[in-house]
Amino acid sequence: GNAVTITWESVPISAGKYEDANMQQYLIEVWRCEAGQIIFETLGTNYPAIKVEKDEPGCDIPSHGRVYVQEKHGYGGPVEIPWPPHEGQ
C-alpha cells in the first residue's frame, strides 16, 4: 500500500494528578520524501505504533525519524527509527 507502520516497545509511564488528558505519550518526528522534497512531520500517539505515508524516491537525503516518550516531567529519548531505503533505490 501507500503507508508504512512504525512500531516500538511500549514504555510504561505513571499517571500523575496533573496529567493532561490531551497529551500524547509518544512523539514521533519524521522526515520523509514526497514529490522530491523532504517533508517534516511531528506526530503523536498513545499507542506504540503509528502509520505514516510511504516514502517516495527522488530526495537528496535519506528519510529518517525519531521516537520520544513524553510524560509529565518532560521527554525521554529520542530513539532513531531504522528507516529502510525506498524500494527503488
Biopython code that builds the backbone (N, CA, C, O; Angstrom):
import numpy as np
from Bio.PDB.StructureBuilder import StructureBuilder

atoms = [
    (1, "GLY", "N", (0.814, -1.187, 0.000)),
    (1, "GLY", "CA", (0.000, 0.000, 0.000)),
    (1, "GLY", "C", (0.858, 1.251, 0.000)),
    (1, "GLY", "O", (2.046, 1.207, -0.317)),
    (2, "ASN", "N", (0.249, 2.352, 0.354)),
    (2, "ASN", "CA", (0.972, 3.622, 0.354)),
    (2, "ASN", "C", (1.236, 4.123, 1.777)),
    (2, "ASN", "O", (1.391, 5.325, 1.993)),
    (3, "ALA", "N", (1.287, 3.198, 2.750)),
    (3, "ALA", "CA", (1.576, 3.577, 4.128)),
    (3, "ALA", "C", (2.523, 2.557, 4.743)),
    (3, "ALA", "O", (2.572, 1.397, 4.334)),
    (4, "VAL", "N", (3.278, 3.024, 5.746)),
    (4, "VAL", "CA", (4.200, 2.175, 6.487)),
    (4, "VAL", "C", (3.847, 2.294, 7.953)),
    (4, "VAL", "O", (3.585, 3.393, 8.442)),
    (5, "THR", "N", (3.836, 1.171, 8.665)),
    (5, "THR", "CA", (3.569, 1.196, 10.096)),
    (5, "THR", "C", (4.885, 1.086, 10.855)),
    (5, "THR", "O", (5.665, 0.158, 10.639)),
    (6, "ILE", "N", (5.120, 2.045, 11.747)),
    (6, "ILE", "CA", (6.305, 2.065, 12.598)),
    (6, "ILE", "C", (5.863, 1.588, 13.976)),
    (6, "ILE", "O", (4.875, 2.082, 14.519)),
    (7, "THR", "N", (6.594, 0.626, 14.542)),
    (7, "THR", "CA", (6.247, 0.108, 15.873)),
    (7, "THR", "C", (7.473, 0.178, 16.779)),
    (7, "THR", "O", (8.607, 0.232, 16.303)),
    (8, "TRP", "N", (7.233, 0.176, 18.087)),
    (8, "TRP", "CA", (8.292, 0.178, 19.088)),
    (8, "TRP", "C", (7.755, -0.466, 20.349)),
    (8, "TRP", "O", (6.549, -0.673, 20.485)),
    (9, "GLU", "N", (8.655, -0.783, 21.275)),
    (9, "GLU", "CA", (8.219, -1.364, 22.542)),
    (9, "GLU", "C", (7.505, -0.311, 23.379)),
    (9, "GLU", "O", (7.914, 0.849, 23.428)),
    (10, "SER", "N", (6.448, -0.732, 24.024)),
    (10, "SER", "CA", (5.695, 0.151, 24.909)),
    (10, "SER", "C", (6.564, 0.565, 26.095)),
    (10, "SER", "O", (7.330, -0.239, 26.628)),
    (11, "VAL", "N", (6.437, 1.819, 26.499)),
    (11, "VAL", "CA", (7.165, 2.330, 27.660)),
    (11, "VAL", "C", (6.138, 2.737, 28.701)),
    (11, "VAL", "O", (5.407, 3.706, 28.492)),
    (12, "PRO", "N", (6.063, 2.023, 29.819)),
    (12, "PRO", "CA", (5.070, 2.380, 30.832)),
    (12, "PRO", "C", (5.463, 3.681, 31.538)),
    (12, "PRO", "O", (6.619, 3.874, 31.911)),
    (13, "ILE", "N", (4.497, 4.550, 31.709)),
    (13, "ILE", "CA", (4.709, 5.762, 32.496)),
    (13, "ILE", "C", (3.615, 5.825, 33.543)),
    (13, "ILE", "O", (2.510, 5.324, 33.337)),
    (14, "SER", "N", (3.932, 6.440, 34.658)),
    (14, "SER", "CA", (2.932, 6.536, 35.719)),
    (14, "SER", "C", (2.041, 7.749, 35.481)),
    (14, "SER", "O", (2.513, 8.814, 35.084)),
    (15, "ALA", "N", (0.784, 7.575, 35.724)),
    (15, "ALA", "CA", (-0.160, 8.685, 35.585)),
    (15, "ALA", "C", (0.017, 9.621, 36.764)),
    (15, "ALA", "O", (0.204, 9.176, 37.896)),
    (16, "GLY", "N", (-0.043, 10.901, 36.502)),
    (16, "GLY", "CA", (0.097, 11.888, 37.563)),
    (16, "GLY", "C", (-1.177, 12.688, 37.707)),
    (16, "GLY", "O", (-2.007, 12.728, 36.799)),
    (17, "LYS", "N", (-1.325, 13.320, 38.845)),
    (17, "LYS", "CA", (-2.556, 14.077, 39.056)),
    (17, "LYS", "C", (-2.639, 15.312, 38.176)),
    (17, "LYS", "O", (-3.715, 15.890, 38.028)),
    (18, "TYR", "N", (-1.505, 15.733, 37.581)),
    (18, "TYR", "CA", (-1.513, 16.891, 36.693)),
    (18, "TYR", "C", (-1.435, 16.481, 35.224)),
    (18, "TYR", "O", (-1.197, 17.320, 34.355)),
    (19, "GLU", "N", (-1.631, 15.223, 34.953)),
    (19, "GLU", "CA", (-1.550, 14.696, 33.595)),
    (19, "GLU", "C", (-2.622, 15.352, 32.715)),
    (19, "GLU", "O", (-3.776, 15.464, 33.128)),
    (20, "ASP", "N", (-2.253, 15.777, 31.533)),
    (20, "ASP", "CA", (-3.168, 16.401, 30.582)),
    (20, "ASP", "C", (-3.843, 15.297, 29.769)),
    (20, "ASP", "O", (-3.161, 14.458, 29.181)),
    (21, "ALA", "N", (-5.154, 15.293, 29.732)),
    (21, "ALA", "CA", (-5.901, 14.262, 29.006)),
    (21, "ALA", "C", (-5.618, 14.311, 27.505)),
    (21, "ALA", "O", (-5.813, 13.314, 26.809)),
    (22, "ASN", "N", (-5.158, 15.459, 26.998)),
    (22, "ASN", "CA", (-4.870, 15.599, 25.570)),
    (22, "ASN", "C", (-3.414, 15.296, 25.216)),
    (22, "ASN", "O", (-3.044, 15.319, 24.042)),
    (23, "MET", "N", (-2.594, 15.015, 26.219)),
    (23, "MET", "CA", (-1.181, 14.747, 25.978)),
    (23, "MET", "C", (-0.996, 13.370, 25.341)),
    (23, "MET", "O", (-1.623, 12.395, 25.754)),
    (24, "GLN", "N", (-0.144, 13.305, 24.350)),
    (24, "GLN", "CA", (0.188, 12.040, 23.702)),
    (24, "GLN", "C", (1.449, 11.480, 24.359)),
    (24, "GLN", "O", (2.406, 12.219, 24.589)),
    (25, "GLN", "N", (1.457, 10.193, 24.660)),
    (25, "GLN", "CA", (2.595, 9.578, 25.339)),
    (25, "GLN", "C", (3.830, 9.503, 24.449)),
    (25, "GLN", "O", (4.953, 9.597, 24.945)),
    (26, "TYR", "N", (3.641, 9.335, 23.149)),
    (26, "TYR", "CA", (4.766, 9.214, 22.225)),
    (26, "TYR", "C", (4.733, 10.359, 21.221)),
    (26, "TYR", "O", (3.680, 10.696, 20.680)),
    (27, "LEU", "N", (5.889, 10.949, 20.980)),
    (27, "LEU", "CA", (6.062, 11.994, 19.984)),
    (27, "LEU", "C", (6.990, 11.438, 18.915)),
    (27, "LEU", "O", (8.074, 10.941, 19.220)),
    (28, "ILE", "N", (6.563, 11.523, 17.665)),
    (28, "ILE", "CA", (7.333, 10.968, 16.560)),
    (28, "ILE", "C", (7.670, 12.100, 15.603)),
    (28, "ILE", "O", (6.792, 12.854, 15.185)),
    (29, "GLU", "N", (8.947, 12.214, 15.257)),
    (29, "GLU", "CA", (9.394, 13.157, 14.239)),
    (29, "GLU", "C", (9.775, 12.347, 13.011)),
    (29, "GLU", "O", (10.519, 11.371, 13.115)),
    (30, "VAL", "N", (9.269, 12.745, 11.847)),
    (30, "VAL", "CA", (9.535, 12.015, 10.611)),
    (30, "VAL", "C", (9.964, 12.998, 9.529)),
    (30, "VAL", "O", (9.320, 14.023, 9.309)),
    (31, "TRP", "N", (11.065, 12.665, 8.857)),
    (31, "TRP", "CA", (11.497, 13.366, 7.654)),
    (31, "TRP", "C", (11.387, 12.346, 6.534)),
    (31, "TRP", "O", (12.137, 11.371, 6.515)),
    (32, "ARG", "N", (10.459, 12.555, 5.594)),
    (32, "ARG", "CA", (10.253, 11.578, 4.529)),
    (32, "ARG", "C", (10.183, 12.277, 3.181)),
    (32, "ARG", "O", (9.877, 13.467, 3.098)),
    (33, "CYS", "N", (10.466, 11.536, 2.147)),
    (33, "CYS", "CA", (10.499, 12.079, 0.801)),
    (33, "CYS", "C", (9.099, 12.048, 0.180)),
    (33, "CYS", "O", (8.425, 11.018, 0.171)),
    (34, "GLU", "N", (8.685, 13.207, -0.338)),
    (34, "GLU", "CA", (7.401, 13.311, -1.036)),
    (34, "GLU", "C", (7.581, 14.289, -2.193)),
    (34, "GLU", "O", (7.938, 15.448, -1.985)),
    (35, "ALA", "N", (7.332, 13.818, -3.409)),
    (35, "ALA", "CA", (7.432, 14.641, -4.627)),
    (35, "ALA", "C", (8.804, 15.315, -4.735)),
    (35, "ALA", "O", (8.897, 16.473, -5.141)),
    (36, "GLY", "N", (9.875, 14.584, -4.369)),
    (36, "GLY", "CA", (11.223, 15.096, -4.486)),
    (36, "GLY", "C", (11.657, 16.053, -3.392)),
    (36, "GLY", "O", (12.743, 16.627, -3.471)),
    (37, "GLN", "N", (10.823, 16.238, -2.365)),
    (37, "GLN", "CA", (11.134, 17.144, -1.260)),
    (37, "GLN", "C", (11.056, 16.383, 0.066)),
    (37, "GLN", "O", (10.234, 15.481, 0.229)),
    (38, "ILE", "N", (11.929, 16.761, 1.014)),
    (38, "ILE", "CA", (11.832, 16.187, 2.354)),
    (38, "ILE", "C", (10.722, 16.913, 3.101)),
    (38, "ILE", "O", (10.733, 18.139, 3.202)),
    (39, "ILE", "N", (9.766, 16.154, 3.623)),
    (39, "ILE", "CA", (8.641, 16.673, 4.389)),
    (39, "ILE", "C", (8.883, 16.332, 5.857)),
    (39, "ILE", "O", (9.156, 15.179, 6.190)),
    (40, "PHE", "N", (8.784, 17.336, 6.737)),
    (40, "PHE", "CA", (8.940, 17.119, 8.174)),
    (40, "PHE", "C", (7.558, 17.060, 8.804)),
    (40, "PHE", "O", (6.721, 17.931, 8.568)),
    (41, "GLU", "N", (7.321, 16.019, 9.612)),
    (41, "GLU", "CA", (6.055, 15.880, 10.325)),
    (41, "GLU", "C", (6.332, 15.564, 11.784)),
    (41, "GLU", "O", (7.262, 14.822, 12.100)),
    (42, "THR", "N", (5.523, 16.128, 12.671)),
    (42, "THR", "CA", (5.514, 15.696, 14.062)),
    (42, "THR", "C", (4.173, 15.033, 14.302)),
    (42, "THR", "O", (3.125, 15.583, 13.965)),
    (43, "LEU", "N", (4.215, 13.858, 14.881)),
    (43, "LEU", "CA", (3.022, 13.055, 15.097)),
    (43, "LEU", "C", (2.969, 12.636, 16.552)),
    (43, "LEU", "O", (4.009, 12.520, 17.201)),
    (44, "GLY", "N", (1.786, 12.411, 17.069)),
    (44, "GLY", "CA", (1.633, 11.954, 18.439)),
    (44, "GLY", "C", (0.668, 10.796, 18.526)),
    (44, "GLY", "O", (-0.273, 10.698, 17.738)),
    (45, "THR", "N", (0.903, 9.912, 19.492)),
    (45, "THR", "CA", (0.030, 8.775, 19.712)),
    (45, "THR", "C", (0.195, 8.273, 21.145)),
    (45, "THR", "O", (1.211, 8.528, 21.793)),
    (46, "ASN", "N", (-0.800, 7.570, 21.619)),
    (46, "ASN", "CA", (-0.709, 6.910, 22.924)),
    (46, "ASN", "C", (-0.436, 5.420, 22.777)),
    (46, "ASN", "O", (-0.370, 4.702, 23.775)),
    (47, "TYR", "N", (-0.277, 4.954, 21.554)),
    (47, "TYR", "CA", (-0.038, 3.538, 21.278)),
    (47, "TYR", "C", (1.372, 3.369, 20.721)),
    (47, "TYR", "O", (1.884, 4.290, 20.084)),
    (48, "PRO", "N", (2.011, 2.229, 20.939)),
    (48, "PRO", "CA", (3.384, 2.036, 20.472)),
    (48, "PRO", "C", (3.465, 1.674, 18.985)),
    (48, "PRO", "O", (4.195, 0.763, 18.594)),
    (49, "ALA", "N", (2.712, 2.396, 18.174)),
    (49, "ALA", "CA", (2.734, 2.204, 16.727)),
    (49, "ALA", "C", (2.060, 3.399, 16.067)),
    (49, "ALA", "O", (1.175, 4.032, 16.642)),
    (50, "ILE", "N", (2.502, 3.691, 14.841)),
    (50, "ILE", "CA", (1.871, 4.761, 14.077)),
    (50, "ILE", "C", (2.065, 4.480, 12.596)),
    (50, "ILE", "O", (3.069, 3.891, 12.197)),
    (51, "LYS", "N", (1.117, 4.897, 11.790)),
    (51, "LYS", "CA", (1.172, 4.696, 10.353)),
    (51, "LYS", "C", (1.541, 6.024, 9.692)),
    (51, "LYS", "O", (0.958, 7.061, 10.011)),
    (52, "VAL", "N", (2.510, 5.995, 8.768)),
    (52, "VAL", "CA", (2.911, 7.184, 8.026)),
    (52, "VAL", "C", (2.850, 6.880, 6.532)),
    (52, "VAL", "O", (2.880, 5.721, 6.119)),
    (53, "GLU", "N", (2.763, 7.940, 5.734)),
    (53, "GLU", "CA", (2.744, 7.752, 4.286)),
    (53, "GLU", "C", (4.065, 7.146, 3.832)),
    (53, "GLU", "O", (5.122, 7.429, 4.396)),
    (54, "LYS", "N", (3.986, 6.314, 2.812)),
    (54, "LYS", "CA", (5.161, 5.631, 2.296)),
    (54, "LYS", "C", (6.117, 6.630, 1.652)),
    (54, "LYS", "O", (5.700, 7.597, 1.013)),
    (55, "ASP", "N", (7.382, 6.375, 1.834)),
    (55, "ASP", "CA", (8.445, 7.178, 1.266)),
    (55, "ASP", "C", (8.413, 7.111, -0.256)),
    (55, "ASP", "O", (8.074, 6.073, -0.824)),
    (56, "GLU", "N", (8.767, 8.220, -0.924)),
    (56, "GLU", "CA", (8.871, 8.262, -2.375)),
    (56, "GLU", "C", (10.331, 8.448, -2.773)),
    (56, "GLU", "O", (11.133, 8.908, -1.960)),
    (57, "PRO", "N", (10.685, 8.105, -3.988)),
    (57, "PRO", "CA", (12.066, 8.329, -4.443)),
    (57, "PRO", "C", (12.285, 9.792, -4.814)),
    (57, "PRO", "O", (11.329, 10.557, -4.947)),
    (58, "GLY", "N", (13.550, 10.174, -4.978)),
    (58, "GLY", "CA", (13.849, 11.476, -5.548)),
    (58, "GLY", "C", (14.425, 12.518, -4.620)),
    (58, "GLY", "O", (14.594, 13.663, -5.039)),
    (59, "CYS", "N", (14.737, 12.181, -3.370)),
    (59, "CYS", "CA", (15.303, 13.162, -2.448)),
    (59, "CYS", "C", (16.808, 12.962, -2.319)),
    (59, "CYS", "O", (17.319, 11.850, -2.451)),
    (60, "ASP", "N", (17.513, 14.077, -2.054)),
    (60, "ASP", "CA", (18.965, 14.042, -1.930)),
    (60, "ASP", "C", (19.438, 13.440, -0.614)),
    (60, "ASP", "O", (20.546, 12.909, -0.539)),
    (61, "ILE", "N", (18.613, 13.517, 0.421)),
    (61, "ILE", "CA", (18.990, 12.950, 1.710)),
    (61, "ILE", "C", (18.028, 11.813, 2.051)),
    (61, "ILE", "O", (16.875, 11.830, 1.619)),
    (62, "PRO", "N", (18.488, 10.825, 2.822)),
    (62, "PRO", "CA", (17.598, 9.700, 3.156)),
    (62, "PRO", "C", (16.526, 10.108, 4.160)),
    (62, "PRO", "O", (16.738, 10.991, 4.991)),
    (63, "SER", "N", (15.402, 9.470, 4.073)),
    (63, "SER", "CA", (14.334, 9.680, 5.047)),
    (63, "SER", "C", (14.770, 9.117, 6.387)),
    (63, "SER", "O", (15.578, 8.190, 6.446)),
    (64, "HIS", "N", (14.233, 9.681, 7.465)),
    (64, "HIS", "CA", (14.595, 9.218, 8.797)),
    (64, "HIS", "C", (13.544, 9.678, 9.800)),
    (64, "HIS", "O", (12.659, 10.466, 9.466)),
    (65, "GLY", "N", (13.647, 9.182, 11.028)),
    (65, "GLY", "CA", (12.689, 9.565, 12.049)),
    (65, "GLY", "C", (13.184, 9.228, 13.440)),
    (65, "GLY", "O", (14.183, 8.529, 13.611)),
    (66, "ARG", "N", (12.460, 9.743, 14.441)),
    (66, "ARG", "CA", (12.785, 9.524, 15.855)),
    (66, "ARG", "C", (11.502, 9.353, 16.651)),
    (66, "ARG", "O", (10.445, 9.860, 16.278)),
    (67, "VAL", "N", (11.620, 8.626, 17.753)),
    (67, "VAL", "CA", (10.508, 8.455, 18.689)),
    (67, "VAL", "C", (10.961, 8.968, 20.057)),
    (67, "VAL", "O", (12.043, 8.628, 20.534)),
    (68, "TYR", "N", (10.113, 9.791, 20.677)),
    (68, "TYR", "CA", (10.330, 10.284, 22.040)),
    (68, "TYR", "C", (9.196, 9.757, 22.921)),
    (68, "TYR", "O", (8.090, 9.508, 22.441)),
    (69, "VAL", "N", (9.481, 9.593, 24.202)),
    (69, "VAL", "CA", (8.443, 9.298, 25.192)),
    (69, "VAL", "C", (8.179, 10.604, 25.931)),
    (69, "VAL", "O", (9.113, 11.311, 26.308)),
    (70, "GLN", "N", (6.919, 10.914, 26.132)),
    (70, "GLN", "CA", (6.550, 12.145, 26.823)),
    (70, "GLN", "C", (5.764, 11.807, 28.087)),
    (70, "GLN", "O", (4.855, 10.977, 28.058)),
    (71, "GLU", "N", (6.114, 12.448, 29.184)),
    (71, "GLU", "CA", (5.343, 12.299, 30.409)),
    (71, "GLU", "C", (5.388, 13.618, 31.153)),
    (71, "GLU", "O", (5.998, 14.571, 30.669)),
    (72, "LYS", "N", (4.771, 13.700, 32.295)),
    (72, "LYS", "CA", (4.562, 14.979, 32.972)),
    (72, "LYS", "C", (5.850, 15.728, 33.312)),
    (72, "LYS", "O", (5.814, 16.945, 33.496)),
    (73, "HIS", "N", (6.986, 15.034, 33.398)),
    (73, "HIS", "CA", (8.243, 15.691, 33.747)),
    (73, "HIS", "C", (9.066, 16.095, 32.534)),
    (73, "HIS", "O", (10.056, 16.813, 32.677)),
    (74, "GLY", "N", (8.686, 15.657, 31.362)),
    (74, "GLY", "CA", (9.447, 16.002, 30.164)),
    (74, "GLY", "C", (9.462, 14.875, 29.151)),
    (74, "GLY", "O", (8.502, 14.116, 29.024)),
    (75, "TYR", "N", (10.571, 14.782, 28.432)),
    (75, "TYR", "CA", (10.706, 13.829, 27.339)),
    (75, "TYR", "C", (11.833, 12.850, 27.609)),
    (75, "TYR", "O", (12.801, 13.180, 28.294)),
    (76, "GLY", "N", (11.705, 11.636, 27.064)),
    (76, "GLY", "CA", (12.766, 10.649, 27.074)),
    (76, "GLY", "C", (13.115, 10.308, 25.649)),
    (76, "GLY", "O", (12.257, 10.340, 24.767)),
    (77, "GLY", "N", (14.358, 9.984, 25.419)),
    (77, "GLY", "CA", (14.792, 9.646, 24.063)),
    (77, "GLY", "C", (15.610, 10.781, 23.493)),
    (77, "GLY", "O", (16.128, 11.609, 24.243)),
    (78, "PRO", "N", (15.733, 10.834, 22.209)),
    (78, "PRO", "CA", (14.983, 10.061, 21.219)),
    (78, "PRO", "C", (15.642, 8.720, 20.899)),
    (78, "PRO", "O", (16.793, 8.461, 21.248)),
    (79, "VAL", "N", (14.870, 7.895, 20.229)),
    (79, "VAL", "CA", (15.358, 6.656, 19.644)),
    (79, "VAL", "C", (15.176, 6.801, 18.138)),
    (79, "VAL", "O", (14.091, 7.138, 17.663)),
    (80, "GLU", "N", (16.244, 6.545, 17.396)),
    (80, "GLU", "CA", (16.183, 6.658, 15.938)),
    (80, "GLU", "C", (15.365, 5.502, 15.349)),
    (80, "GLU", "O", (15.475, 4.359, 15.794)),
    (81, "ILE", "N", (14.559, 5.814, 14.361)),
    (81, "ILE", "CA", (13.787, 4.799, 13.639)),
    (81, "ILE", "C", (14.691, 4.234, 12.546)),
    (81, "ILE", "O", (15.187, 4.996, 11.716)),
    (82, "PRO", "N", (14.920, 2.913, 12.524)),
    (82, "PRO", "CA", (15.730, 2.336, 11.443)),
    (82, "PRO", "C", (14.927, 2.387, 10.142)),
    (82, "PRO", "O", (14.044, 1.559, 9.919)),
    (83, "TRP", "N", (15.232, 3.346, 9.301)),
    (83, "TRP", "CA", (14.432, 3.620, 8.103)),
    (83, "TRP", "C", (15.045, 2.924, 6.899)),
    (83, "TRP", "O", (16.187, 3.211, 6.538)),
    (84, "PRO", "N", (14.318, 2.027, 6.281)),
    (84, "PRO", "CA", (14.867, 1.349, 5.096)),
    (84, "PRO", "C", (14.863, 2.293, 3.902)),
    (84, "PRO", "O", (14.044, 3.210, 3.845)),
    (85, "PRO", "N", (15.774, 2.081, 2.937)),
    (85, "PRO", "CA", (15.765, 2.905, 1.737)),
    (85, "PRO", "C", (14.501, 2.646, 0.931)),
    (85, "PRO", "O", (13.858, 1.607, 1.079)),
    (86, "HIS", "N", (14.156, 3.596, 0.081)),
    (86, "HIS", "CA", (12.999, 3.419, -0.805)),
    (86, "HIS", "C", (13.204, 2.174, -1.649)),
    (86, "HIS", "O", (14.334, 1.845, -2.010)),
    (87, "GLU", "N", (12.115, 1.476, -1.966)),
    (87, "GLU", "CA", (12.205, 0.196, -2.687)),
    (87, "GLU", "C", (12.924, 0.320, -4.023)),
    (87, "GLU", "O", (13.534, -0.646, -4.481)),
    (88, "GLY", "N", (12.866, 1.481, -4.654)),
    (88, "GLY", "CA", (13.502, 1.661, -5.972)),
    (88, "GLY", "C", (14.978, 2.008, -5.880)),
    (88, "GLY", "O", (15.625, 2.148, -6.918)),
    (89, "GLN", "N", (15.543, 2.155, -4.678)),
    (89, "GLN", "CA", (16.941, 2.558, -4.543)),
    (89, "GLN", "C", (17.839, 1.367, -4.339)),
    (89, "GLN", "O", (19.053, 1.524, -4.206)),
]
sb = StructureBuilder()
sb.init_structure("model")
sb.init_model(0)
sb.init_chain("A")
sb.init_seg("    ")
for serial, (resi, resn, name, xyz) in enumerate(atoms, 1):
    if name == "N":
        sb.init_residue(resn, " ", resi, " ")
    sb.init_atom(name, np.array(xyz, "f"), 0.0, 1.0, " ", f" {name:<3s}", serial, name[0])
structure = sb.get_structure()
